[in-house]
Amino acid sequence: MGEGKYAVEWMRLSCHAFQHSAVRRELFVLGYHLGNFLRRLALQMAEVAVTRGLFAQILTRIKLLSPVPT
């Protein structure tokens, strides 16, 4: 239930052109699935034989990928 509770928001057409709304919706879904994949990957990596230090290094490198605010 938690993942689908925002499904109504996904289907909201905020753009006037149907194609623009479809592209926006697809980008939103792609971003959602990418975030979900990365979250699951991090949890799975924590469960296997990865040392605490190595996991911390991986998280640090992921943070370095974030853009620097201007």
N, C-alpha and C positions, 0 to 999 in steps of 0.2 A: 504494500500500500504506500510506503514511503516514497518509492521511486516514481510512482505514477500520479502522485497528488498534484503535481504541477502540469499535468498533461493538458489541462484546459488552457493554460498560459502558452504552451507550445503551439497550439492551434490558432491562437489569436492572430488575426491578419492586421499588422500595424502599417503595412505599406498599401498604397492604393492599387498598384499593379500586382496582379496575381503572381507573375514571375518573380518579382522582387520579394514578395512574401514567402514564396516557396524557397528561394535561395536563402533568405534569412532563417527560415525554419530549419533547413538542412544544415546550415552552419551551426545553429544552436545545438541541434542533435549531435552533430559531429563533436563539438566541444564537450558536450555532456558525456559522451561515450569515451572520449580521450581522457577526461578527468577521472571517470570511473575506472578505466583501465589502469591508469597510473596509481590510483589508490589501491586497487587490488594487487598490483605488482609489488608495491611497497610492503603490503601486509604479507604477501607470499614470501618475499625475500627475507622478512623478519622471522619467518617460521622455519626456514631451511638453515643449513649449516653455514651461515654467514656471521662472522664475528661482529661484535658490537662496534669495534673500531672501523671495520670495513663498511658497515652499514652507515655509520656517521659520515664517513668520507663520501659515500654515494649521495647522501642527502645534502651535504655541503656543495657538491658539484652541481646538483640539481638547482640549488638556490642561486648558484653563480650564473645559471642560464637565464634567470629572470632579468628583464630589462631594468636598467638603472633609471630611476625617476629623474626628470630634468627640472 
